[in-house]
Amino acid sequence: MKAGLHPENYRPVAFKDMSNDDTFITRSTINAKETIEINGVTFPLVKIEISNTSHPFYTGKQKLVDTAGRVDKFMSRYGNRNKK
């Protein structure tokens, strides 16, 4: 294998699912602006919209995740077409 191909700055990073507040820690090189303290240890925090704990494929539940009002925007544009 070639030397110097992979990044050297792997570190533990906390990822937080914003739809159900589940947090997990894994090693990553991602840059984070926020931090979180878990069990007395401070980790960089990356907020995500969906993870395996909230995705319908993994949970078996259909759940509407609307983070930016997209459903309301769609309904205001196209939802009232059949009503006359």
Z-matrix of the N, CA and C atoms (Angstrom, degrees):
N
C 1 1.445
C 2 1.520 1 109.84
N 3 1.314 2 115.88 1 152.49
C 4 1.450 3 120.98 2 179.71
C 5 1.525 4 110.12 3 -75.69
N 6 1.310 5 115.40 4 140.30
C 7 1.461 6 120.95 5 176.97
C 8 1.532 7 109.39 6 -78.79
N 9 1.322 8 116.66 7 145.50
C 10 1.462 9 121.28 8 176.53
C 11 1.514 10 114.11 9 75.56
N 12 1.322 11 118.18 10 15.36
C 13 1.454 12 121.45 11 -177.82
C 14 1.532 13 112.05 12 -81.46
N 15 1.323 14 116.88 13 -37.21
C 16 1.458 15 121.13 14 -177.38
C 17 1.528 16 110.59 15 -98.71
N 18 1.337 17 117.79 16 149.44
C 19 1.464 18 120.57 17 179.30
C 20 1.527 19 111.31 18 -65.21
N 21 1.307 20 114.91 19 150.58
C 22 1.465 21 120.94 20 -177.98
C 23 1.519 22 113.24 21 -99.52
N 24 1.332 23 118.31 22 -8.88
C 25 1.463 24 120.76 23 -171.82
C 26 1.526 25 113.52 24 -97.69
N 27 1.324 26 118.24 25 40.95
C 28 1.466 27 120.77 26 173.54
C 29 1.523 28 109.15 27 -69.09
N 30 1.335 29 116.67 28 137.62
C 31 1.450 30 122.31 29 178.78
C 32 1.526 31 107.98 30 -152.63
N 33 1.319 32 118.15 31 160.13
C 34 1.471 33 119.88 32 176.03
C 35 1.531 34 110.74 33 -67.40
N 36 1.322 35 116.15 34 132.69
C 37 1.458 36 123.07 35 -179.63
C 38 1.529 37 107.74 36 -132.81
N 39 1.339 38 117.06 37 138.35
C 40 1.457 39 122.04 38 177.32
C 41 1.526 40 108.96 39 -93.57
N 42 1.325 41 116.27 40 130.30
C 43 1.460 42 123.32 41 175.54
C 44 1.519 43 107.37 42 -111.09
N 45 1.346 44 116.91 43 129.89
C 46 1.459 45 121.50 44 -177.56
C 47 1.521 46 109.95 45 -118.30
N 48 1.328 47 115.73 46 122.24
C 49 1.453 48 122.33 47 175.86
C 50 1.522 49 107.61 48 -78.27
N 51 1.321 50 117.68 49 115.88
C 52 1.456 51 121.54 50 -174.35
C 53 1.525 52 113.30 51 -76.35
N 54 1.331 53 118.18 52 -15.29
C 55 1.458 54 119.08 53 -179.24
C 56 1.522 55 112.59 54 -82.04
N 57 1.349 56 118.33 55 -24.47
C 58 1.468 57 119.48 56 179.04
C 59 1.531 58 112.86 57 -137.76
N 60 1.315 59 118.18 58 11.00
C 61 1.468 60 125.09 59 177.03
C 62 1.526 61 114.10 60 59.07
N 63 1.322 62 117.73 61 25.72
C 64 1.459 63 121.43 62 174.88
C 65 1.523 64 108.36 63 -80.44
N 66 1.323 65 117.03 64 136.95
C 67 1.460 66 122.31 65 -179.34
C 68 1.515 67 109.38 66 -124.61
N 69 1.333 68 116.03 67 136.23
C 70 1.451 69 120.30 68 174.67
C 71 1.526 70 109.32 69 -137.29
N 72 1.309 71 115.89 70 154.27
C 73 1.462 72 122.17 71 -176.36
C 74 1.519 73 108.56 72 -115.36
N 75 1.306 74 115.60 73 132.46
C 76 1.455 75 121.99 74 176.28
C 77 1.521 76 108.46 75 -148.03
N 78 1.314 77 116.14 76 166.56
C 79 1.462 78 119.62 77 179.32
C 80 1.521 79 110.00 78 -84.62
N 81 1.336 80 115.97 79 136.55
C 82 1.452 81 120.94 80 -177.04
C 83 1.518 82 110.01 81 -156.16
N 84 1.334 83 115.77 82 165.75
C 85 1.461 84 121.89 83 174.88
C 86 1.525 85 111.53 84 -110.30
N 87 1.332 86 117.87 85 6.16
C 88 1.462 87 122.18 86 -176.07
C 89 1.536 88 110.50 87 -65.57
N 90 1.335 89 115.63 88 143.73
C 91 1.460 90 120.89 89 176.07
C 92 1.521 91 109.09 90 -83.98
N 93 1.322 92 116.56 91 134.33
C 94 1.461 93 121.46 92 -179.16
C 95 1.520 94 110.00 93 -126.09
N 96 1.329 95 115.63 94 141.91
C 97 1.460 96 120.98 95 179.96
C 98 1.522 97 112.44 96 -92.15
N 99 1.340 98 117.34 97 -23.49
C 100 1.458 99 121.54 98 -176.35
C 101 1.521 100 110.23 99 -112.61
N 102 1.327 101 115.51 100 164.03
C 103 1.458 102 121.10 101 175.98
C 104 1.522 103 108.87 102 -129.35
N 105 1.329 104 115.38 103 160.99
C 106 1.461 105 121.92 104 177.93
C 107 1.521 106 107.55 105 -142.30
N 108 1.323 107 115.89 106 145.46
C 109 1.455 108 120.53 107 178.40
C 110 1.524 109 108.89 108 -104.17
N 111 1.324 110 116.13 109 123.06
C 112 1.459 111 122.81 110 179.18
C 113 1.523 112 107.61 111 -127.35
N 114 1.334 113 116.19 112 119.63
C 115 1.472 114 122.57 113 -179.68
C 116 1.526 115 112.42 114 54.93
N 117 1.320 116 117.15 115 37.93
C 118 1.449 117 122.07 116 177.05
C 119 1.516 118 114.96 117 81.81
N 120 1.333 119 118.23 118 3.01
C 121 1.464 120 122.25 119 179.58
C 122 1.530 121 107.82 120 -114.48
N 123 1.329 122 117.13 121 134.62
C 124 1.456 123 122.31 122 179.99
C 125 1.520 124 109.89 123 -93.08
N 126 1.344 125 115.65 124 128.26
C 127 1.463 126 122.39 125 179.70
C 128 1.516 127 109.36 126 -122.87
N 129 1.344 128 118.51 127 150.86
C 130 1.464 129 120.38 128 168.34
C 131 1.531 130 108.60 129 -63.34
N 132 1.334 131 117.83 130 142.91
C 133 1.465 132 122.15 131 -175.92
C 134 1.521 133 110.42 132 -114.93
N 135 1.338 134 115.37 133 129.94
C 136 1.459 135 122.37 134 174.00
C 137 1.519 136 106.67 135 -119.95
N 138 1.334 137 116.50 136 123.56
C 139 1.465 138 121.45 137 179.84
C 140 1.525 139 109.35 138 -92.63
N 141 1.337 140 115.66 139 131.10
C 142 1.453 141 121.19 140 179.79
C 143 1.526 142 109.20 141 -123.92
N 144 1.332 143 117.23 142 155.46
C 145 1.459 144 121.21 143 -176.74
C 146 1.517 145 112.66 144 -84.65
N 147 1.333 146 117.91 145 -30.70
C 148 1.450 147 120.55 146 -175.65
C 149 1.520 148 109.43 147 -149.29
N 150 1.324 149 116.24 148 142.92
C 151 1.465 150 121.30 149 177.89
C 152 1.523 151 108.43 150 -141.02
N 153 1.303 152 116.85 151 -171.93
C 154 1.455 153 119.40 152 -179.40
C 155 1.525 154 112.52 153 -67.54
N 156 1.325 155 118.16 154 -19.13
C 157 1.468 156 120.13 155 179.07
C 158 1.529 157 112.74 156 -83.53
N 159 1.338 158 118.01 157 -11.41
C 160 1.454 159 120.07 158 179.52
C 161 1.525 160 113.29 159 -125.32
N 162 1.323 161 118.83 160 -6.72
C 163 1.459 162 121.62 161 -178.76
C 164 1.527 163 109.98 162 -75.93
N 165 1.333 164 118.15 163 133.24
C 166 1.465 165 120.58 164 -177.37
C 167 1.531 166 113.99 165 -59.29
N 168 1.304 167 118.96 166 -30.27
C 169 1.469 168 120.71 167 179.56
C 170 1.525 169 111.01 168 -62.75
N 171 1.322 170 117.00 169 -40.49
C 172 1.461 171 121.18 170 -177.55
C 173 1.527 172 112.78 171 -85.77
N 174 1.324 173 117.92 172 -30.16
C 175 1.459 174 120.28 173 -176.81
C 176 1.521 175 112.70 174 -89.95
N 177 1.321 176 117.57 175 -23.32
C 178 1.456 177 121.19 176 -177.36
C 179 1.509 178 113.21 177 79.54
N 180 1.315 179 118.03 178 6.67
C 181 1.463 180 122.70 179 -179.93
C 182 1.519 181 108.86 180 -115.49
N 183 1.314 182 115.77 181 140.41
C 184 1.450 183 119.94 182 172.70
C 185 1.515 184 107.80 183 -85.78
N 186 1.301 185 116.18 184 123.96
C 187 1.459 186 120.95 185 -177.84
C 188 1.517 187 108.02 186 -138.43
N 189 1.302 188 116.97 187 131.10
C 190 1.451 189 121.61 188 179.95
C 191 1.521 190 109.00 189 -84.67
N 192 1.332 191 115.99 190 118.68
C 193 1.454 192 121.47 191 177.72
C 194 1.521 193 107.13 192 -108.67
N 195 1.319 194 116.59 193 105.36
C 196 1.456 195 122.09 194 -177.94
C 197 1.518 196 107.92 195 -117.24
N 198 1.321 197 116.42 196 100.00
C 199 1.457 198 119.78 197 -175.02
C 200 1.516 199 113.13 198 -94.29
N 201 1.314 200 117.79 199 -20.91
C 202 1.458 201 118.55 200 -174.99
C 203 1.520 202 112.60 201 -127.03
N 204 1.333 203 118.10 202 18.91
C 205 1.452 204 120.21 203 179.96
C 206 1.510 205 113.20 204 72.30
N 207 1.327 206 117.35 205 23.83
C 208 1.459 207 121.04 206 -175.93
C 209 1.525 208 111.72 207 -65.89
N 210 1.327 209 117.21 208 -37.89
C 211 1.459 210 120.10 209 -179.22
C 212 1.524 211 109.79 210 -66.73
N 213 1.315 212 117.73 211 -44.53
C 214 1.463 213 120.99 212 178.43
C 215 1.526 214 111.15 213 -62.42
N 216 1.307 215 116.46 214 -39.66
C 217 1.459 216 121.14 215 179.29
C 218 1.533 217 110.11 216 -64.63
N 219 1.325 218 116.74 217 -42.67
C 220 1.459 219 121.04 218 178.27
C 221 1.523 220 110.65 219 -63.99
N 222 1.339 221 116.16 220 -45.78
C 223 1.457 222 119.74 221 -178.37
C 224 1.531 223 111.46 222 -64.57
N 225 1.322 224 117.70 223 -35.20
C 226 1.463 225 119.19 224 178.75
C 227 1.525 226 111.39 225 -69.73
N 228 1.314 227 117.44 226 -29.14
C 229 1.465 228 120.26 227 178.55
C 230 1.522 229 112.57 228 -83.53
N 231 1.327 230 116.45 229 -50.17
C 232 1.464 231 120.61 230 -168.63
C 233 1.521 232 114.62 231 -117.74
N 234 1.310 233 119.29 232 -8.13
C 235 1.463 234 122.01 233 -172.67
C 236 1.510 235 114.26 234 -72.65
N 237 1.323 236 119.07 235 -24.38
C 238 1.459 237 121.49 236 -174.98
C 239 1.523 238 112.99 237 -102.67
N 240 1.305 239 118.13 238 21.25
C 241 1.479 240 120.38 239 -177.76
C 242 1.521 241 113.27 240 -70.49
N 243 1.325 242 117.85 241 -31.70
C 244 1.472 243 120.24 242 -178.09
C 245 1.520 244 111.79 243 -84.06
N 246 1.297 245 119.15 244 -16.88
C 247 1.469 246 121.91 245 179.50
C 248 1.527 247 109.45 246 -83.72
N 249 1.324 248 115.61 247 126.66
C 250 1.468 249 119.65 248 179.14
C 251 1.492 250 111.00 249 -135.36
